[in-house]
Amino acid sequence: MFVLFFLFWVMLNGRITVEITLFGLVISAAMYVFVCKFTEFSFRKDMWIVRKLPWIIGYCFILINEIIKANLTMIHYLLSPQILPEPALVRFHTDLKTRTAQVLLANSITLTPGTITVEMKDGEYLIHCYDKTMGEGLDSSVFVSMLKKLEE
């Protein structure tokens, strides 16, 4: 977080001088201390993010890939008038432990075209799918397996 604060400071200034750098380091440190003191953020969480960064980047690439595949599927449905979609509400359960992972899964499902997370409660999800085939295998999707690895 400190590094992000400092990079943001440098970006806002638009140039790097000794004075700007030193003042930016002080301001960034003060912001970092403030955030750690008044929110649930901590240095340990910072280190957790650094350790999990390869998995987080991998998750982002998987999410983008799934969004592209879902877009192509939706284009296929929209350009093929003879294929009639069968909308469905699909309910499934995951054993993701953290609230963050559960919300990330719900948001990832909503970001992929053709599916919307209607409800999420205690690891139980209710998903609206444009077609019932889109709801197959949601409980064992690549999102769930990747989020389980991130929880470890």
PyRosetta script that sets phi, psi and omega in degrees:
from pyrosetta import init, pose_from_sequence

init()
pose = pose_from_sequence("MFVLFFLFWVMLNGRITVEITLFGLVISAAMYVFVCKFTEFSFRKDMWIVRKLPWIIGYCFILINEIIKANLTMIHYLLSPQILPEPALVRFHTDLKTRTAQVLLANSITLTPGTITVEMKDGEYLIHCYDKTMGEGLDSSVFVSMLKKLEE")
pose.set_psi(1, -41.6)
pose.set_omega(1, 179.2)
pose.set_phi(2, -57.0)
pose.set_psi(2, -44.5)
pose.set_omega(2, -179.3)
pose.set_phi(3, -63.6)
pose.set_psi(3, -40.3)
pose.set_omega(3, 178.1)
pose.set_phi(4, -64.6)
pose.set_psi(4, -41.8)
pose.set_omega(4, 175.9)
pose.set_phi(5, -58.7)
pose.set_psi(5, -45.1)
pose.set_omega(5, -178.0)
pose.set_phi(6, -66.3)
pose.set_psi(6, -44.1)
pose.set_omega(6, 178.6)
pose.set_phi(7, -62.6)
pose.set_psi(7, -37.9)
pose.set_omega(7, 176.7)
pose.set_phi(8, -63.5)
pose.set_psi(8, -41.2)
pose.set_omega(8, 177.9)
pose.set_phi(9, -60.2)
pose.set_psi(9, -47.4)
pose.set_omega(9, -179.4)
pose.set_phi(10, -64.1)
pose.set_psi(10, -41.4)
pose.set_omega(10, 179.9)
pose.set_phi(11, -62.9)
pose.set_psi(11, -41.8)
pose.set_omega(11, -180.0)
pose.set_phi(12, -67.4)
pose.set_psi(12, -32.6)
pose.set_omega(12, -179.8)
pose.set_phi(13, -77.6)
pose.set_psi(13, -31.7)
pose.set_omega(13, 176.2)
pose.set_phi(14, 79.9)
pose.set_psi(14, -4.5)
pose.set_omega(14, 176.2)
pose.set_phi(15, -153.3)
pose.set_psi(15, 161.5)
pose.set_omega(15, -178.3)
pose.set_phi(16, -120.8)
pose.set_psi(16, 119.8)
pose.set_omega(16, 171.6)
pose.set_phi(17, -128.9)
pose.set_psi(17, 171.1)
pose.set_omega(17, 179.9)
pose.set_phi(18, -62.1)
pose.set_psi(18, -44.1)
pose.set_omega(18, -178.8)
pose.set_phi(19, -63.7)
pose.set_psi(19, -46.0)
pose.set_omega(19, -179.8)
pose.set_phi(20, -63.6)
pose.set_psi(20, -41.3)
pose.set_omega(20, 179.7)
pose.set_phi(21, -63.8)
pose.set_psi(21, -47.9)
pose.set_omega(21, -179.4)
pose.set_phi(22, -64.5)
pose.set_psi(22, -45.9)
pose.set_omega(22, 179.2)
pose.set_phi(23, -64.0)
pose.set_psi(23, -38.3)
pose.set_omega(23, 177.6)
pose.set_phi(24, -63.6)
pose.set_psi(24, -39.5)
pose.set_omega(24, 177.1)
pose.set_phi(25, -63.1)
pose.set_psi(25, -42.0)
pose.set_omega(25, 179.8)
pose.set_phi(26, -66.2)
pose.set_psi(26, -47.6)
pose.set_omega(26, 179.8)
pose.set_phi(27, -62.5)
pose.set_psi(27, -42.4)
pose.set_omega(27, 179.7)
pose.set_phi(28, -63.8)
pose.set_psi(28, -41.3)
pose.set_omega(28, 177.8)
pose.set_phi(29, -64.1)
pose.set_psi(29, -42.2)
pose.set_omega(29, 179.1)
pose.set_phi(30, -63.8)
pose.set_psi(30, -42.2)
pose.set_omega(30, 177.9)
pose.set_phi(31, -63.7)
pose.set_psi(31, -40.7)
pose.set_omega(31, -179.9)
pose.set_phi(32, -64.0)
pose.set_psi(32, -44.4)
pose.set_omega(32, 177.7)
pose.set_phi(33, -62.7)
pose.set_psi(33, -43.0)
pose.set_omega(33, 178.9)
pose.set_phi(34, -60.0)
pose.set_psi(34, -47.8)
pose.set_omega(34, -178.9)
pose.set_phi(35, -63.2)
pose.set_psi(35, -42.7)
pose.set_omega(35, 179.8)
pose.set_phi(36, -66.1)
pose.set_psi(36, -34.1)
pose.set_omega(36, -176.8)
pose.set_phi(37, -77.4)
pose.set_psi(37, -39.8)
pose.set_omega(37, -171.8)
pose.set_phi(38, -105.1)
pose.set_psi(38, 1.7)
pose.set_omega(38, 173.8)
pose.set_phi(39, -129.3)
pose.set_psi(39, -178.3)
pose.set_omega(39, 179.8)
pose.set_phi(40, -85.9)
pose.set_psi(40, 8.5)
pose.set_omega(40, -179.6)
pose.set_phi(41, -77.1)
pose.set_psi(41, 148.1)
pose.set_omega(41, 179.5)
pose.set_phi(42, -149.6)
pose.set_psi(42, 169.7)
pose.set_omega(42, 177.7)
pose.set_phi(43, -63.0)
pose.set_psi(43, -35.5)
pose.set_omega(43, 178.2)
pose.set_phi(44, -61.9)
pose.set_psi(44, -39.9)
pose.set_omega(44, 177.8)
pose.set_phi(45, -66.9)
pose.set_psi(45, -36.1)
pose.set_omega(45, 175.6)
pose.set_phi(46, -59.2)
pose.set_psi(46, -46.6)
pose.set_omega(46, -179.5)
pose.set_phi(47, -67.7)
pose.set_psi(47, -34.7)
pose.set_omega(47, 176.9)
pose.set_phi(48, -62.0)
pose.set_psi(48, -43.6)
pose.set_omega(48, 179.5)
pose.set_phi(49, -63.4)
pose.set_psi(49, -41.5)
pose.set_omega(49, 179.4)
pose.set_phi(50, -63.7)
pose.set_psi(50, -42.2)
pose.set_omega(50, 179.5)
pose.set_phi(51, -65.4)
pose.set_psi(51, -37.0)
pose.set_omega(51, -176.3)
pose.set_phi(52, -92.1)
pose.set_psi(52, 2.6)
pose.set_omega(52, -175.7)
pose.set_phi(53, -53.9)
pose.set_psi(53, -43.7)
pose.set_omega(53, 177.5)
pose.set_phi(54, -60.1)
pose.set_psi(54, -39.2)
pose.set_omega(54, 178.5)
pose.set_phi(55, -68.2)
pose.set_psi(55, -38.5)
pose.set_omega(55, 179.8)
pose.set_phi(56, -64.8)
pose.set_psi(56, -43.8)
pose.set_omega(56, 177.8)
pose.set_phi(57, -64.0)
pose.set_psi(57, -42.1)
pose.set_omega(57, 176.7)
pose.set_phi(58, -60.2)
pose.set_psi(58, -40.9)
pose.set_omega(58, 178.5)
pose.set_phi(59, -62.7)
pose.set_psi(59, -40.7)
pose.set_omega(59, 179.0)
pose.set_phi(60, -62.4)
pose.set_psi(60, -41.8)
pose.set_omega(60, 178.2)
pose.set_phi(61, -66.1)
pose.set_psi(61, -39.9)
pose.set_omega(61, 177.5)
pose.set_phi(62, -63.8)
pose.set_psi(62, -42.3)
pose.set_omega(62, 179.0)
pose.set_phi(63, -60.9)
pose.set_psi(63, -45.8)
pose.set_omega(63, 178.6)
pose.set_phi(64, -61.4)
pose.set_psi(64, -42.5)
pose.set_omega(64, 178.3)
pose.set_phi(65, -61.2)
pose.set_psi(65, -44.5)
pose.set_omega(65, 179.7)
pose.set_phi(66, -66.9)
pose.set_psi(66, -35.9)
pose.set_omega(66, 177.1)
pose.set_phi(67, -64.4)
pose.set_psi(67, -42.3)
pose.set_omega(67, 178.7)
pose.set_phi(68, -63.8)
pose.set_psi(68, -45.9)
pose.set_omega(68, 179.1)
pose.set_phi(69, -61.7)
pose.set_psi(69, -41.7)
pose.set_omega(69, 179.5)
pose.set_phi(70, -67.0)
pose.set_psi(70, -36.9)
pose.set_omega(70, 176.3)
pose.set_phi(71, -61.9)
pose.set_psi(71, -44.0)
pose.set_omega(71, 179.0)
pose.set_phi(72, -63.9)
pose.set_psi(72, -38.7)
pose.set_omega(72, 176.7)
pose.set_phi(73, -63.4)
pose.set_psi(73, -43.7)
pose.set_omega(73, 179.4)
pose.set_phi(74, -65.2)
pose.set_psi(74, -39.3)
pose.set_omega(74, 176.4)
pose.set_phi(75, -60.6)
pose.set_psi(75, -41.6)
pose.set_omega(75, 178.2)
pose.set_phi(76, -59.8)
pose.set_psi(76, -44.8)
pose.set_omega(76, 178.3)
pose.set_phi(77, -63.7)
pose.set_psi(77, -42.5)
pose.set_omega(77, -175.7)
pose.set_phi(78, -71.9)
pose.set_psi(78, -32.7)
pose.set_omega(78, -178.3)
pose.set_phi(79, -90.9)
pose.set_psi(79, -3.3)
pose.set_omega(79, 178.7)
pose.set_phi(80, -115.9)
pose.set_psi(80, 88.7)
pose.set_omega(80, -176.2)
pose.set_phi(81, -65.3)
pose.set_psi(81, -20.6)
pose.set_omega(81, 179.8)
pose.set_phi(82, -74.8)
pose.set_psi(82, -18.2)
pose.set_omega(82, 177.7)
pose.set_phi(83, -91.2)
pose.set_psi(83, 113.6)
pose.set_omega(83, 179.5)
pose.set_phi(84, -97.2)
pose.set_psi(84, 123.4)
pose.set_omega(84, 179.9)
pose.set_phi(85, -71.9)
pose.set_psi(85, 151.1)
pose.set_omega(85, 175.2)
pose.set_phi(86, -116.7)
pose.set_psi(86, 90.9)
pose.set_omega(86, -179.5)
pose.set_phi(87, -58.3)
pose.set_psi(87, 146.6)
pose.set_omega(87, -178.5)
pose.set_phi(88, -150.0)
pose.set_psi(88, 151.8)
pose.set_omega(88, 169.8)
pose.set_phi(89, -101.4)
pose.set_psi(89, 123.1)
pose.set_omega(89, -177.3)
pose.set_phi(90, -114.1)
pose.set_psi(90, 132.0)
pose.set_omega(90, 177.9)
pose.set_phi(91, -113.5)
pose.set_psi(91, 132.5)
pose.set_omega(91, 175.9)
pose.set_phi(92, -148.2)
pose.set_psi(92, 165.4)
pose.set_omega(92, -177.1)
pose.set_phi(93, -125.0)
pose.set_psi(93, 141.2)
pose.set_omega(93, 172.8)
pose.set_phi(94, -123.8)
pose.set_psi(94, 160.5)
pose.set_omega(94, 178.1)
pose.set_phi(95, -106.0)
pose.set_psi(95, 34.6)
pose.set_omega(95, 173.7)
pose.set_phi(96, -67.0)
pose.set_psi(96, 135.0)
pose.set_omega(96, -172.2)
pose.set_phi(97, -86.8)
pose.set_psi(97, -42.8)
pose.set_omega(97, -173.1)
pose.set_phi(98, -89.7)
pose.set_psi(98, 148.6)
pose.set_omega(98, 178.1)
pose.set_phi(99, -63.6)
pose.set_psi(99, -36.3)
pose.set_omega(99, 179.8)
pose.set_phi(100, -60.7)
pose.set_psi(100, -46.0)
pose.set_omega(100, 179.8)
pose.set_phi(101, -65.1)
pose.set_psi(101, -38.8)
pose.set_omega(101, 179.1)
pose.set_phi(102, -64.0)
pose.set_psi(102, -43.6)
pose.set_omega(102, 179.6)
pose.set_phi(103, -68.6)
pose.set_psi(103, -38.4)
pose.set_omega(103, 178.3)
pose.set_phi(104, -62.8)
pose.set_psi(104, -39.8)
pose.set_omega(104, 176.5)
pose.set_phi(105, -63.8)
pose.set_psi(105, -45.9)
pose.set_omega(105, 179.5)
pose.set_phi(106, -60.2)
pose.set_psi(106, -43.6)
pose.set_omega(106, 179.5)
pose.set_phi(107, -67.8)
pose.set_psi(107, -38.0)
pose.set_omega(107, 179.2)
pose.set_phi(108, -64.9)
pose.set_psi(108, -39.9)
pose.set_omega(108, 177.5)
pose.set_phi(109, -64.6)
pose.set_psi(109, -41.6)
pose.set_omega(109, 179.9)
pose.set_phi(110, -67.8)
pose.set_psi(110, -33.6)
pose.set_omega(110, 180.0)
pose.set_phi(111, -69.2)
pose.set_psi(111, -25.9)
pose.set_omega(111, 179.5)
pose.set_phi(112, -80.5)
pose.set_psi(112, 124.6)
pose.set_omega(112, -176.6)
pose.set_phi(113, -57.8)
pose.set_psi(113, 138.9)
pose.set_omega(113, 178.6)
pose.set_phi(114, 98.4)
pose.set_psi(114, -8.6)
pose.set_omega(114, 178.9)
pose.set_phi(115, -134.2)
pose.set_psi(115, 141.9)
pose.set_omega(115, 178.0)
pose.set_phi(116, -136.5)
pose.set_psi(116, 131.6)
pose.set_omega(116, 175.0)
pose.set_phi(117, -78.9)
pose.set_psi(117, 115.9)
pose.set_omega(117, -178.4)
pose.set_phi(118, -87.5)
pose.set_psi(118, -42.4)
pose.set_omega(118, -176.9)
pose.set_phi(119, -148.2)
pose.set_psi(119, 145.3)
pose.set_omega(119, 176.2)
pose.set_phi(120, -141.1)
pose.set_psi(120, 121.4)
pose.set_omega(120, -179.7)
pose.set_phi(121, -149.9)
pose.set_psi(121, 119.3)
pose.set_omega(121, 176.0)
pose.set_phi(122, 53.3)
pose.set_psi(122, 44.4)
pose.set_omega(122, 178.4)
pose.set_phi(123, 79.5)
pose.set_psi(123, 1.6)
pose.set_omega(123, 178.0)
pose.set_phi(124, -101.6)
pose.set_psi(124, 127.3)
pose.set_omega(124, -175.9)
pose.set_phi(125, -118.3)
pose.set_psi(125, 143.8)
pose.set_omega(125, 171.3)
pose.set_phi(126, -120.1)
pose.set_psi(126, 117.2)
pose.set_omega(126, -173.7)
pose.set_phi(127, -118.1)
pose.set_psi(127, 132.3)
pose.set_omega(127, 172.0)
pose.set_phi(128, -93.8)
pose.set_psi(128, 126.4)
pose.set_omega(128, -179.3)
pose.set_phi(129, -115.1)
pose.set_psi(129, 138.7)
pose.set_omega(129, 177.4)
pose.set_phi(130, -59.4)
pose.set_psi(130, -38.0)
pose.set_omega(130, 175.6)
pose.set_phi(131, -135.8)
pose.set_psi(131, 145.0)
pose.set_omega(131, -174.6)
pose.set_phi(132, -61.7)
pose.set_psi(132, -24.3)
pose.set_omega(132, 178.8)
pose.set_phi(133, -67.9)
pose.set_psi(133, -24.0)
pose.set_omega(133, 179.0)
pose.set_phi(134, -70.5)
pose.set_psi(134, -19.3)
pose.set_omega(134, -178.2)
pose.set_phi(135, -91.9)
pose.set_psi(135, -2.9)
pose.set_omega(135, -178.5)
pose.set_phi(136, -75.0)
pose.set_psi(136, 130.5)
pose.set_omega(136, 174.8)
pose.set_phi(137, 76.2)
pose.set_psi(137, 17.6)
pose.set_omega(137, 179.5)
pose.set_phi(138, -63.0)
pose.set_psi(138, -35.2)
pose.set_omega(138, -177.6)
pose.set_phi(139, -70.4)
pose.set_psi(139, -19.1)
pose.set_omega(139, 178.2)
pose.set_phi(140, -119.8)
pose.set_psi(140, 29.0)
pose.set_omega(140, -176.9)
pose.set_phi(141, -71.3)
pose.set_psi(141, 169.0)
pose.set_omega(141, 179.1)
pose.set_phi(142, -64.1)
pose.set_psi(142, -28.9)
pose.set_omega(142, 177.1)
pose.set_phi(143, -62.6)
pose.set_psi(143, -45.9)
pose.set_omega(143, -177.2)
pose.set_phi(144, -64.6)
pose.set_psi(144, -45.6)
pose.set_omega(144, -178.6)
pose.set_phi(145, -64.7)
pose.set_psi(145, -38.7)
pose.set_omega(145, 179.6)
pose.set_phi(146, -69.1)
pose.set_psi(146, -39.7)
pose.set_omega(146, 179.1)
pose.set_phi(147, -67.5)
pose.set_psi(147, -32.5)
pose.set_omega(147, 175.4)
pose.set_phi(148, -64.2)
pose.set_psi(148, -39.7)
pose.set_omega(148, 177.4)
pose.set_phi(149, -65.9)
pose.set_psi(149, -36.6)
pose.set_omega(149, 178.5)
pose.set_phi(150, -68.6)
pose.set_psi(150, -29.8)
pose.set_omega(150, -179.9)
pose.set_phi(151, -73.0)
pose.set_psi(151, -23.2)
pose.set_omega(151, -176.9)
pose.set_phi(152, -63.6)
pose.dump_pdb("model.pdb")
